């Protein structure tokens, strides 16, 4: 658990998806309604929560964050709701929970999908009634707080499996912000690289200019499973101990270069297979897609990705009633 970042939130990116997210934050920040923030690990969900708090009327009050996945079930309820002395073994003193600490401000619940059914039920009552009972307590505490929740999991799937309450889902999803993966907004990578290089220069007194064109091209091709968090860590690792003003491809971390080579090898093999099948079917995309097990849309997307341009050969189109043409 921690309270605030101590700095203004910075949302890096000018892609259409990031512009929409910034607009959404501006539109809903002033509301007291809950917000559900979704996206893969490392996409910046907590930063969005902090931005929502900072732009809200509650900005001068506490911003309290808790990671629901980091605490065992019993301890999570005690952290959230607090406890009275003697409520359980080891409870030698009374202790306020994060909901009390967030009074007047914002409570951010990260990885809310990991919350137990019991805690979900109590949280729903707290959100709807703005009342909290400490564990072992007999009187309710009237509180004023806003809840922001985040997850990288599919909560609808959790509802279907009986692991997440549907009523809590709809209560949290009053507003919804989904963060795209870095793979879906590659045009923002140069801006992110420049931002984190500048951050490293400021923090460590360095004079790193940036990444060479070859290094940046490699970074643009990488699939970034850890998203922005991974990119930031890579920039920091690359700047650490650097004697040159430029970061070359050879200076990138070993794990990155090894994974990039593996990804490029897979991409090369997939491109070769696409070409082989398209040539075998004389450029007929319908038949090639069927052979590959793709939809025509998927085949077209992969052809664009690999810059494959093959037109159907004369006579390769089968004109059968009711079937699409290649």
Secondary structure, DSSP 8 states (H G I E B T S, - for coil): -EE--SS-------SHHHHHHHHHHHHHTT--S-EEEE-STTS-HHHHHHHHHHTSTTTTS-EEEEEGGGS-HHHHHHHHH-B-TTSSTT--S-B--HHHHTTTSEEEEETGGGS-HHHHHHHHHHHHH-EE--BT--S-EE---EEEEEESS-HHHHHHTTSS-HHHHHHHTTEEEE---GGGGGGGHHHHHHHHHHHHHHHHT----EE-HHHHHHHHHS--TTHHHHHHHHHHHHHTT--SSEE-GGGS-HHHHHHHHHHHHHHHHHHHHHHHHHHHTTT-HHHHHHHHT--HHHHHHHHHHTT------TT-----TTS---
